[in-house]
Amino acid sequence: MQRQNDPIPTPIRLSALWAATMFCYVYGDYFGLYVDGKLEAVAQGSIGPLGHASPGILVAVSLMMAIPACMVALSVLLPPAASRWSNIILGIAYTGIMALTIQGSPPFYFTLAIIEMILTLSIAVVAWTWPRAK
């Protein structure tokens, strides 16, 4: 007996893509702690290329990571037009952010960054092709 595959609503697809993206972000940061010298640099207050972990830098990075986390919920909760455009814009923006940070990365981070870029670009494509109401 073959199973029926009901179509998944676009907001749920977008939410799932953002959730997968967030898991990759978290694992990338976690695995990064195993890179030689990383824990020592963190203990000294360094955030890699961003420099010293000042309150302003920490707020900026917190906001940068809170946006994709919030998009897990907002993709489902926002009205369709607002959800569509925010997913298109943020999907493209976060693809660009990863493209800018990938250079010179360790292999594990490079691998996750490619997956993250595929996911965030998929978000933009799914939102762009969101079917119109009948």
N, C-alpha and C positions, 0 to 999 in steps of 0.2 A: 504494500500500500504506500503510495507516494504522499508525502506531506505537502500541504499548501504553504507557500511562502507569502504571507500577507505583506503588502508594501509598508515600509517603515515611514512614518510621517517625517517630513523634512526637519522640523525642529528637533526631533529625537535623534536623527542622524547627526545634525550639527552638534548637539549636546554630547553625543558619544565620541565624536571626533575631538572635541575640546578636552573631554576627560582623558582620552588616550594621549593627547598631547601633554597634558599636565603630568601624567605618570612618567612619560619620557623625560620631562624637565626635572622632576624630582629625582629620578634614578640617575640622570646625568650629574646633578649636583652631588648626590650621595656618593656615587662612584668616584667623583673628582676628589673626594676626601682621601682616597687611597693613593693618589699621585704623590710621589716623593716630594717633601717640602711643603705640601699644601696645608697641612694642619699647623705647621710652624708659622706659615704666612698668615693664616686666619688668626692664630693666637696673637700675632703682632698687629692685627687690625687691617690687614690688606685684603682688598677685594679685587685681586688680579689687575686687569687693565684699567679698572675704575679708580684705583688708588686706595687711599686710606678710607676706612669705614666710618665716614662722618655721618652725623644724623641725617643730613640732606641726601647723601648717597643712599643710605639705608632706606629712607622713605621712597626715593625714586625707584629703587630696585623692588621694594615691596609692592609699589603700585604696578610696576611692570609685570610682576608675577601674579598679582591679584586680578588683573584684567582677564587673562585666560581662565583662571579659576572661576570667576564670576560668570564668564560666558557659558559655562556648563549649565547654569541655571537660566541665565538671561536668554539663551537660544530658545528655550521653551516658554519663558514667561513674557517676553516682549511681544508687542503686536507684530504680525508678520512683516510689515514693511520695515519697521525699525530693526527687527531681528535680521532680516535679509541684508540690509546695508551695513549694520555693525559687523556681521560675520564676513562680508566681502572685504570691508576696509581692514578689520583687525586680522583676518586670515592673511591678507597680503602683507600687512605691516609686520606680523610675527614671522612670516617667511623671510622677509628682508632682514629682520633682526638676527635670525639664525644664520643667514648667508653672510652677514658681517662678522659674526663671532666664530665661524667654523675654521678659519685659516689658522694653521699651526696647532690644531687640536690633537690630543692623543687619540688613538684609533677608536676607543670605546665612545668618546665624545663625538667624534666625527660620524660614527655610525648612528648614534642617537640623533645628531643634528640633521642628518639626511632624512631619517624617519620623521622627525618633527617638521621638516620643511614639506615633506610629502603630505603629512596630515594637515598642516595649516593651509597649504595650497588647495588641498581637497576641500577644506572648509569653504574657501572662497568660491570654488567651482560649484559645490553643492548649493551654496546660497545664491550664486548667479543664476543657476538653472532651476531655481525653486519654481515649481509649477504654479500657474495662476489659478485662482478659484474659478470653478465652472459657473 
